[in-house]
C-alpha cells in the first residue's frame, strides 16, 4: 500500500473513532439529564459546554 493511501485510511479511521466518541458522549448526556443530573455536574464530568447540553435537552422535549 502506498503512503498516501495508508495516510488517507488512517485519517478516515481516526475520524470514525472521534465520531463514535462524540456519539457516546451525547448518549451519556442524554441519560444523565434523564436521571436529573445537574447541568454543571454534567459539564464537569464530561467536559462539555452548557450549550451542548442545552441542545441535547431541547431534543428531549
mmCIF file of the N, C-alpha and C atoms, coordinates in Angstrom:
data_MODEL
# 
_entry.id   MODEL 
# 
loop_
_atom_site.group_PDB 
_atom_site.id 
_atom_site.type_symbol 
_atom_site.label_atom_id 
_atom_site.label_alt_id 
_atom_site.label_comp_id 
_atom_site.label_asym_id 
_atom_site.label_entity_id 
_atom_site.label_seq_id 
_atom_site.pdbx_PDB_ins_code 
_atom_site.Cartn_x 
_atom_site.Cartn_y 
_atom_site.Cartn_z 
_atom_site.occupancy 
_atom_site.B_iso_or_equiv 
_atom_site.pdbx_formal_charge 
_atom_site.auth_seq_id 
_atom_site.auth_comp_id 
_atom_site.auth_asym_id 
_atom_site.auth_atom_id 
_atom_site.pdbx_PDB_model_num 
ATOM 1   N N  . UNK A 1 1  ? 0.855   -1.173 0.000  1.00 0.00 ? 1  UNK A N  1 
ATOM 2   C CA . UNK A 1 1  ? 0.000   0.000  0.000  1.00 0.00 ? 1  UNK A CA 1 
ATOM 3   C C  . UNK A 1 1  ? 0.899   1.233  0.000  1.00 0.00 ? 1  UNK A C  1 
ATOM 4   N N  . UNK A 1 2  ? 0.557   2.202  -0.838 1.00 0.00 ? 2  UNK A N  1 
ATOM 5   C CA . UNK A 1 2  ? 1.410   3.376  -0.864 1.00 0.00 ? 2  UNK A CA 1 
ATOM 6   C C  . UNK A 1 2  ? 1.116   4.295  0.326  1.00 0.00 ? 2  UNK A C  1 
ATOM 7   N N  . UNK A 1 3  ? 2.022   5.207  0.590  1.00 0.00 ? 3  UNK A N  1 
ATOM 8   C CA . UNK A 1 3  ? 1.948   6.056  1.784  1.00 0.00 ? 3  UNK A CA 1 
ATOM 9   C C  . UNK A 1 3  ? 0.721   6.964  1.772  1.00 0.00 ? 3  UNK A C  1 
ATOM 10  N N  . UNK A 1 4  ? 0.356   7.485  0.601  1.00 0.00 ? 4  UNK A N  1 
ATOM 11  C CA . UNK A 1 4  ? -0.810  8.384  0.524  1.00 0.00 ? 4  UNK A CA 1 
ATOM 12  C C  . UNK A 1 4  ? -2.096  7.647  0.893  1.00 0.00 ? 4  UNK A C  1 
ATOM 13  N N  . UNK A 1 5  ? -2.251  6.455  0.355  1.00 0.00 ? 5  UNK A N  1 
ATOM 14  C CA . UNK A 1 5  ? -3.453  5.665  0.639  1.00 0.00 ? 5  UNK A CA 1 
ATOM 15  C C  . UNK A 1 5  ? -3.497  5.263  2.113  1.00 0.00 ? 5  UNK A C  1 
ATOM 16  N N  . UNK A 1 6  ? -2.357  4.880  2.640  1.00 0.00 ? 6  UNK A N  1 
ATOM 17  C CA . UNK A 1 6  ? -2.278  4.497  4.044  1.00 0.00 ? 6  UNK A CA 1 
ATOM 18  C C  . UNK A 1 6  ? -2.623  5.686  4.947  1.00 0.00 ? 6  UNK A C  1 
ATOM 19  N N  . UNK A 1 7  ? -2.123  6.872  4.604  1.00 0.00 ? 7  UNK A N  1 
ATOM 20  C CA . UNK A 1 7  ? -2.413  8.090  5.361  1.00 0.00 ? 7  UNK A CA 1 
ATOM 21  C C  . UNK A 1 7  ? -3.900  8.416  5.293  1.00 0.00 ? 7  UNK A C  1 
ATOM 22  N N  . UNK A 1 8  ? -4.498  8.284  4.133  1.00 0.00 ? 8  UNK A N  1 
ATOM 23  C CA . UNK A 1 8  ? -5.919  8.549  3.958  1.00 0.00 ? 8  UNK A CA 1 
ATOM 24  C C  . UNK A 1 8  ? -6.764  7.580  4.789  1.00 0.00 ? 8  UNK A C  1 
ATOM 25  N N  . UNK A 1 9  ? -6.379  6.316  4.794  1.00 0.00 ? 9  UNK A N  1 
ATOM 26  C CA . UNK A 1 9  ? -7.097  5.319  5.571  1.00 0.00 ? 9  UNK A CA 1 
ATOM 27  C C  . UNK A 1 9  ? -6.988  5.608  7.075  1.00 0.00 ? 9  UNK A C  1 
ATOM 28  N N  . UNK A 1 10 ? -5.815  6.042  7.513  1.00 0.00 ? 10 UNK A N  1 
ATOM 29  C CA . UNK A 1 10 ? -5.610  6.353  8.920  1.00 0.00 ? 10 UNK A CA 1 
ATOM 30  C C  . UNK A 1 10 ? -6.471  7.551  9.329  1.00 0.00 ? 10 UNK A C  1 
ATOM 31  N N  . UNK A 1 11 ? -6.542  8.560  8.476  1.00 0.00 ? 11 UNK A N  1 
ATOM 32  C CA . UNK A 1 11 ? -7.377  9.732  8.760  1.00 0.00 ? 11 UNK A CA 1 
ATOM 33  C C  . UNK A 1 11 ? -8.846  9.342  8.852  1.00 0.00 ? 11 UNK A C  1 
ATOM 34  N N  . UNK A 1 12 ? -9.299  8.486  7.952  1.00 0.00 ? 12 UNK A N  1 
ATOM 35  C CA . UNK A 1 12 ? -10.695 8.038  7.961  1.00 0.00 ? 12 UNK A CA 1 
ATOM 36  C C  . UNK A 1 12 ? -10.989 7.247  9.231  1.00 0.00 ? 12 UNK A C  1 
ATOM 37  N N  . UNK A 1 13 ? -10.067 6.406  9.630  1.00 0.00 ? 13 UNK A N  1 
ATOM 38  C CA . UNK A 1 13 ? -10.253 5.615  10.846 1.00 0.00 ? 13 UNK A CA 1 
ATOM 39  C C  . UNK A 1 13 ? -10.322 6.529  12.074 1.00 0.00 ? 13 UNK A C  1 
ATOM 40  N N  . UNK A 1 14 ? -9.427  7.492  12.143 1.00 0.00 ? 14 UNK A N  1 
ATOM 41  C CA . UNK A 1 14 ? -9.427  8.431  13.273 1.00 0.00 ? 14 UNK A CA 1 
ATOM 42  C C  . UNK A 1 14 ? -10.707 9.248  13.321 1.00 0.00 ? 14 UNK A C  1 
ATOM 43  N N  . UNK A 1 15 ? -11.202 9.633  12.147 1.00 0.00 ? 15 UNK A N  1 
ATOM 44  C CA . UNK A 1 15 ? -12.446 10.390 12.081 1.00 0.00 ? 15 UNK A CA 1 
ATOM 45  C C  . UNK A 1 15 ? -13.612 9.535  12.598 1.00 0.00 ? 15 UNK A C  1 
ATOM 46  N N  . UNK A 1 16 ? -13.631 8.269  12.245 1.00 0.00 ? 16 UNK A N  1 
ATOM 47  C CA . UNK A 1 16 ? -14.672 7.354  12.714 1.00 0.00 ? 16 UNK A CA 1 
ATOM 48  C C  . UNK A 1 16 ? -14.610 7.149  14.217 1.00 0.00 ? 16 UNK A C  1 
ATOM 49  N N  . UNK A 1 17 ? -13.404 7.040  14.736 1.00 0.00 ? 17 UNK A N  1 
ATOM 50  C CA . UNK A 1 17 ? -13.232 6.879  16.183 1.00 0.00 ? 17 UNK A CA 1 
ATOM 51  C C  . UNK A 1 17 ? -13.741 8.122  16.906 1.00 0.00 ? 17 UNK A C  1 
ATOM 52  N N  . UNK A 1 18 ? -13.393 9.287  16.402 1.00 0.00 ? 18 UNK A N  1 
ATOM 53  C CA . UNK A 1 18 ? -13.839 10.543 17.023 1.00 0.00 ? 18 UNK A CA 1 
ATOM 54  C C  . UNK A 1 18 ? -15.356 10.674 16.973 1.00 0.00 ? 18 UNK A C  1 
ATOM 55  N N  . UNK A 1 19 ? -15.955 10.281 15.855 1.00 0.00 ? 19 UNK A N  1 
ATOM 56  C CA . UNK A 1 19 ? -17.411 10.341 15.740 1.00 0.00 ? 19 UNK A CA 1 
ATOM 57  C C  . UNK A 1 19 ? -18.060 9.413  16.763 1.00 0.00 ? 19 UNK A C  1 
ATOM 58  N N  . UNK A 1 20 ? -17.505 8.241  16.960 1.00 0.00 ? 20 UNK A N  1 
ATOM 59  C CA . UNK A 1 20 ? -18.017 7.304  17.947 1.00 0.00 ? 20 UNK A CA 1 
ATOM 60  C C  . UNK A 1 20 ? -17.931 7.855  19.362 1.00 0.00 ? 20 UNK A C  1 
ATOM 61  N N  . UNK A 1 21 ? -16.835 8.540  19.652 1.00 0.00 ? 21 UNK A N  1 
ATOM 62  C CA . UNK A 1 21 ? -16.679 9.153  20.969 1.00 0.00 ? 21 UNK A CA 1 
ATOM 63  C C  . UNK A 1 21 ? -17.731 10.229 21.195 1.00 0.00 ? 21 UNK A C  1 
ATOM 64  N N  . UNK A 1 22 ? -17.963 11.046 20.191 1.00 0.00 ? 22 UNK A N  1 
ATOM 65  C CA . UNK A 1 22 ? -18.958 12.112 20.317 1.00 0.00 ? 22 UNK A CA 1 
ATOM 66  C C  . UNK A 1 22 ? -20.367 11.537 20.489 1.00 0.00 ? 22 UNK A C  1 
ATOM 67  N N  . UNK A 1 23 ? -20.664 10.474 19.756 1.00 0.00 ? 23 UNK A N  1 
ATOM 68  C CA . UNK A 1 23 ? -21.981 9.834  19.890 1.00 0.00 ? 23 UNK A CA 1 
ATOM 69  C C  . UNK A 1 23 ? -22.164 9.265  21.291 1.00 0.00 ? 23 UNK A C  1 
ATOM 70  N N  . UNK A 1 24 ? -21.121 8.657  21.828 1.00 0.00 ? 24 UNK A N  1 
ATOM 71  C CA . UNK A 1 24 ? -21.197 8.102  23.178 1.00 0.00 ? 24 UNK A CA 1 
ATOM 72  C C  . UNK A 1 24 ? -21.367 9.214  24.214 1.00 0.00 ? 24 UNK A C  1 
ATOM 73  N N  . UNK A 1 25 ? -20.661 10.332 24.025 1.00 0.00 ? 25 UNK A N  1 
ATOM 74  C CA . UNK A 1 25 ? -20.789 11.455 24.945 1.00 0.00 ? 25 UNK A CA 1 
ATOM 75  C C  . UNK A 1 25 ? -22.215 12.012 24.901 1.00 0.00 ? 25 UNK A C  1 
ATOM 76  N N  . UNK A 1 26 ? -22.779 12.124 23.714 1.00 0.00 ? 26 UNK A N  1 
ATOM 77  C CA . UNK A 1 26 ? -24.163 12.591 23.566 1.00 0.00 ? 26 UNK A CA 1 
ATOM 78  C C  . UNK A 1 26 ? -25.112 11.651 24.295 1.00 0.00 ? 26 UNK A C  1 
ATOM 79  N N  . UNK A 1 27 ? -24.891 10.360 24.147 1.00 0.00 ? 27 UNK A N  1 
ATOM 80  C CA . UNK A 1 27 ? -25.718 9.360  24.810 1.00 0.00 ? 27 UNK A CA 1 
ATOM 81  C C  . UNK A 1 27 ? -25.608 9.484  26.330 1.00 0.00 ? 27 UNK A C  1 
ATOM 82  N N  . UNK A 1 28 ? -24.406 9.700  26.829 1.00 0.00 ? 28 UNK A N  1 
ATOM 83  C CA . UNK A 1 28 ? -24.200 9.854  28.264 1.00 0.00 ? 28 UNK A CA 1 
ATOM 84  C C  . UNK A 1 28 ? -24.909 11.106 28.785 1.00 0.00 ? 28 UNK A C  1 
ATOM 85  N N  . UNK A 1 29 ? -24.814 12.206 28.043 1.00 0.00 ? 29 UNK A N  1 
ATOM 86  C CA . UNK A 1 29 ? -25.500 13.437 28.445 1.00 0.00 ? 29 UNK A CA 1 
ATOM 87  C C  . UNK A 1 29 ? -27.001 13.199 28.503 1.00 0.00 ? 29 UNK A C  1 
ATOM 88  N N  . UNK A 1 30 ? -27.541 12.558 27.481 1.00 0.00 ? 30 UNK A N  1 
ATOM 89  C CA . UNK A 1 30 ? -28.968 12.265 27.424 1.00 0.00 ? 30 UNK A CA 1 
ATOM 90  C C  . UNK A 1 30 ? -29.413 11.497 28.671 1.00 0.00 ? 30 UNK A C  1 
ATOM 91  N N  . UNK A 1 31 ? -28.680 10.452 29.008 1.00 0.00 ? 31 UNK A N  1 
ATOM 92  C CA . UNK A 1 31 ? -29.060 9.620  30.149 1.00 0.00 ? 31 UNK A CA 1 
ATOM 93  C C  . UNK A 1 31 ? -28.861 10.350 31.478 1.00 0.00 ? 31 UNK A C  1 
ATOM 94  N N  . UNK A 1 32 ? -27.832 11.157 31.566 1.00 0.00 ? 32 UNK A N  1 
ATOM 95  C CA . UNK A 1 32 ? -27.621 11.922 32.798 1.00 0.00 ? 32 UNK A CA 1 
ATOM 96  C C  . UNK A 1 32 ? -28.739 12.949 32.985 1.00 0.00 ? 32 UNK A C  1 
ATOM 97  N N  . UNK A 1 33 ? -29.170 13.565 31.906 1.00 0.00 ? 33 UNK A N  1 
ATOM 98  C CA . UNK A 1 33 ? -30.292 14.502 32.000 1.00 0.00 ? 33 UNK A CA 1 
ATOM 99  C C  . UNK A 1 33 ? -31.568 13.772 32.418 1.00 0.00 ? 33 UNK A C  1 
ATOM 100 N N  . UNK A 1 34 ? -31.773 12.592 31.857 1.00 0.00 ? 34 UNK A N  1 
ATOM 101 C CA . UNK A 1 34 ? -32.937 11.789 32.201 1.00 0.00 ? 34 UNK A CA 1 
ATOM 102 C C  . UNK A 1 34 ? -32.955 11.435 33.687 1.00 0.00 ? 34 UNK A C  1 
ATOM 103 N N  . UNK A 1 35 ? -31.788 11.242 34.235 1.00 0.00 ? 35 UNK A N  1 
ATOM 104 C CA . UNK A 1 35 ? -31.656 10.897 35.653 1.00 0.00 ? 35 UNK A CA 1 
ATOM 105 C C  . UNK A 1 35 ? -31.587 12.139 36.540 1.00 0.00 ? 35 UNK A C  1 
ATOM 106 N N  . UNK A 1 36 ? -31.861 13.309 35.939 1.00 0.00 ? 36 UNK A N  1 
ATOM 107 C CA . UNK A 1 36 ? -31.939 14.575 36.673 1.00 0.00 ? 36 UNK A CA 1 
ATOM 108 C C  . UNK A 1 36 ? -30.603 15.062 37.248 1.00 0.00 ? 36 UNK A C  1 
ATOM 109 N N  . UNK A 1 37 ? -29.498 14.730 36.575 1.00 0.00 ? 37 UNK A N  1 
ATOM 110 C CA . UNK A 1 37 ? -28.210 15.281 36.979 1.00 0.00 ? 37 UNK A CA 1 
ATOM 111 C C  . UNK A 1 37 ? -28.211 16.781 36.721 1.00 0.00 ? 37 UNK A C  1 
ATOM 112 N N  . UNK A 1 38 ? -27.555 17.523 37.571 1.00 0.00 ? 38 UNK A N  1 
ATOM 113 C CA . UNK A 1 38 ? -27.407 18.958 37.415 1.00 0.00 ? 38 UNK A CA 1 
ATOM 114 C C  . UNK A 1 38 ? -26.530 19.256 36.186 1.00 0.00 ? 38 UNK A C  1 
ATOM 115 N N  . UNK A 1 39 ? -26.883 20.303 35.442 1.00 0.00 ? 39 UNK A N  1 
ATOM 116 C CA . UNK A 1 39 ? -26.140 20.661 34.224 1.00 0.00 ? 39 UNK A CA 1 
ATOM 117 C C  . UNK A 1 39 ? -24.667 20.909 34.541 1.00 0.00 ? 39 UNK A C  1 
ATOM 118 N N  . UNK A 1 40 ? -24.371 21.591 35.612 1.00 0.00 ? 40 UNK A N  1 
ATOM 119 C CA . UNK A 1 40 ? -22.975 21.887 35.982 1.00 0.00 ? 40 UNK A CA 1 
ATOM 120 C C  . UNK A 1 40 ? -22.197 20.601 36.272 1.00 0.00 ? 40 UNK A C  1 
ATOM 121 N N  . UNK A 1 41 ? -22.866 19.628 36.861 1.00 0.00 ? 41 UNK A N  1 
ATOM 122 C CA . UNK A 1 41 ? -22.219 18.342 37.126 1.00 0.00 ? 41 UNK A CA 1 
ATOM 123 C C  . UNK A 1 41 ? -21.876 17.640 35.818 1.00 0.00 ? 41 UNK A C  1 
ATOM 124 N N  . UNK A 1 42 ? -22.806 17.664 34.886 1.00 0.00 ? 42 UNK A N  1 
ATOM 125 C CA . UNK A 1 42 ? -22.565 17.048 33.571 1.00 0.00 ? 42 UNK A CA 1 
ATOM 126 C C  . UNK A 1 42 ? -21.420 17.757 32.866 1.00 0.00 ? 42 UNK A C  1 
ATOM 127 N N  . UNK A 1 43 ? -21.418 19.082 32.943 1.00 0.00 ? 43 UNK A N  1 
ATOM 128 C CA . UNK A 1 43 ? -20.353 19.855 32.311 1.00 0.00 ? 43 UNK A CA 1 
ATOM 129 C C  . UNK A 1 43 ? -18.979 19.442 32.837 1.00 0.00 ? 43 UNK A C  1 
ATOM 130 N N  . UNK A 1 44 ? -18.876 19.328 34.159 1.00 0.00 ? 44 UNK A N  1 
ATOM 131 C CA . UNK A 1 44 ? -17.589 18.956 34.770 1.00 0.00 ? 44 UNK A CA 1 
ATOM 132 C C  . UNK A 1 44 ? -17.227 17.506 34.469 1.00 0.00 ? 44 UNK A C  1 
ATOM 133 N N  . UNK A 1 45 ? -18.190 16.618 34.569 1.00 0.00 ? 45 UNK A N  1 
ATOM 134 C CA . UNK A 1 45 ? -17.911 15.187 34.403 1.00 0.00 ? 45 UNK A CA 1 
ATOM 135 C C  . UNK A 1 45 ? -17.505 14.826 32.981 1.00 0.00 ? 45 UNK A C  1 
ATOM 136 N N  . UNK A 1 46 ? -18.150 15.471 32.002 1.00 0.00 ? 46 UNK A N  1 
ATOM 137 C CA . UNK A 1 46 ? -17.919 15.089 30.608 1.00 0.00 ? 46 UNK A CA 1 
ATOM 138 C C  . UNK A 1 46 ? -17.143 16.134 29.809 1.00 0.00 ? 46 UNK A C  1 
ATOM 139 N N  . UNK A 1 47 ? -16.776 17.226 30.475 1.00 0.00 ? 47 UNK A N  1 
ATOM 140 C CA . UNK A 1 47 ? -16.014 18.291 29.823 1.00 0.00 ? 47 UNK A CA 1 
ATOM 141 C C  . UNK A 1 47 ? -16.724 18.791 28.561 1.00 0.00 ? 47 UNK A C  1 
ATOM 142 N N  . UNK A 1 48 ? -17.993 19.172 28.738 1.00 0.00 ? 48 UNK A N  1 
ATOM 143 C CA . UNK A 1 48 ? -18.798 19.707 27.638 1.00 0.00 ? 48 UNK A CA 1 
ATOM 144 C C  . UNK A 1 48 ? -19.347 21.075 28.037 1.00 0.00 ? 48 UNK A C  1 
ATOM 145 N N  . UNK A 1 49 ? -19.752 21.834 27.042 1.00 0.00 ? 49 UNK A N  1 
ATOM 146 C CA . UNK A 1 49 ? -20.294 23.164 27.296 1.00 0.00 ? 49 UNK A CA 1 
ATOM 147 C C  . UNK A 1 49 ? -21.773 23.085 27.672 1.00 0.00 ? 49 UNK A C  1 
ATOM 148 N N  . UNK A 1 50 ? -22.230 24.138 28.309 1.00 0.00 ? 50 UNK A N  1 
ATOM 149 C CA . UNK A 1 50 ? -23.649 24.233 28.647 1.00 0.00 ? 50 UNK A CA 1 
ATOM 150 C C  . UNK A 1 50 ? -24.481 24.270 27.372 1.00 0.00 ? 50 UNK A C  1 
ATOM 151 N N  . UNK A 1 51 ? -23.954 24.886 26.334 1.00 0.00 ? 51 UNK A N  1 
ATOM 152 C CA . UNK A 1 51 ? -24.648 24.955 25.042 1.00 0.00 ? 51 UNK A CA 1 
ATOM 153 C C  . UNK A 1 51 ? -24.894 23.549 24.481 1.00 0.00 ? 51 UNK A C  1 
ATOM 154 N N  . UNK A 1 52 ? -23.895 22.701 24.561 1.00 0.00 ? 52 UNK A N  1 
ATOM 155 C CA . UNK A 1 52 ? -24.039 21.321 24.079 1.00 0.00 ? 52 UNK A CA 1 
ATOM 156 C C  . UNK A 1 52 ? -25.122 20.587 24.848 1.00 0.00 ? 52 UNK A C  1 
ATOM 157 N N  . UNK A 1 53 ? -25.129 20.743 26.157 1.00 0.00 ? 53 UNK A N  1 
ATOM 158 C CA . UNK A 1 53 ? -26.134 20.094 26.994 1.00 0.00 ? 53 UNK A CA 1 
ATOM 159 C C  . UNK A 1 53 ? -27.529 20.624 26.663 1.00 0.00 ? 53 UNK A C  1 
ATOM 160 N N  . UNK A 1 54 ? -27.649 21.925 26.488 1.00 0.00 ? 54 UNK A N  1 
ATOM 161 C CA . UNK A 1 54 ? -28.946 22.516 26.176 1.00 0.00 ? 54 UNK A CA 1 
ATOM 162 C C  . UNK A 1 54 ? -29.485 22.055 24.825 1.00 0.00 ? 54 UNK A C  1 
ATOM 163 N N  . UNK A 1 55 ? -28.594 21.840 23.859 1.00 0.00 ? 55 UNK A N  1 
ATOM 164 C CA . UNK A 1 55 ? -29.028 21.327 22.551 1.00 0.00 ? 55 UNK A CA 1 
ATOM 165 C C  . UNK A 1 55 ? -29.613 19.926 22.698 1.00 0.00 ? 55 UNK A C  1 
ATOM 166 N N  . UNK A 1 56 ? -28.983 19.112 23.502 1.00 0.00 ? 56 UNK A N  1 
ATOM 167 C CA . UNK A 1 56 ? -29.473 17.749 23.722 1.00 0.00 ? 56 UNK A CA 1 
ATOM 168 C C  . UNK A 1 56 ? -30.777 17.791 24.522 1.00 0.00 ? 56 UNK A C  1 
ATOM 169 N N  . UNK A 1 57 ? -30.816 18.660 25.514 1.00 0.00 ? 57 UNK A N  1 
ATOM 170 C CA . UNK A 1 57 ? -32.024 18.809 26.338 1.00 0.00 ? 57 UNK A CA 1 
ATOM 171 C C  . UNK A 1 57 ? -33.213 19.232 25.467 1.00 0.00 ? 57 UNK A C  1 
ATOM 172 N N  . UNK A 1 58 ? -32.977 20.079 24.489 1.00 0.00 ? 58 UNK A N  1 
ATOM 173 C CA . UNK A 1 58 ? -34.053 20.542 23.593 1.00 0.00 ? 58 UNK A CA 1 
ATOM 174 C C  . UNK A 1 58 ? -34.640 19.412 22.767 1.00 0.00 ? 58 UNK A C  1 
ATOM 175 N N  . UNK A 1 59 ? -33.835 18.410 22.446 1.00 0.00 ? 59 UNK A N  1 
ATOM 176 C CA . UNK A 1 59 ? -34.338 17.288 21.651 1.00 0.00 ? 59 UNK A CA 1 
ATOM 177 C C  . UNK A 1 59 ? -35.185 16.341 22.489 1.00 0.00 ? 59 UNK A C  1 
ATOM 178 N N  . UNK A 1 60 ? -35.092 16.451 23.798 1.00 0.00 ? 60 UNK A N  1 
ATOM 179 C CA . UNK A 1 60 ? -35.807 15.551 24.698 1.00 0.00 ? 60 UNK A CA 1 
ATOM 180 C C  . UNK A 1 60 ? -37.241 16.001 24.922 1.00 0.00 ? 60 UNK A C  1 
ATOM 181 N N  . UNK A 1 61 ? -37.553 17.242 24.622 1.00 0.00 ? 61 UNK A N  1 
ATOM 182 C CA . UNK A 1 61 ? -38.879 17.782 24.950 1.00 0.00 ? 61 UNK A CA 1 
ATOM 183 C C  . UNK A 1 61 ? -39.858 17.643 23.831 1.00 0.00 ? 61 UNK A C  1 
# 
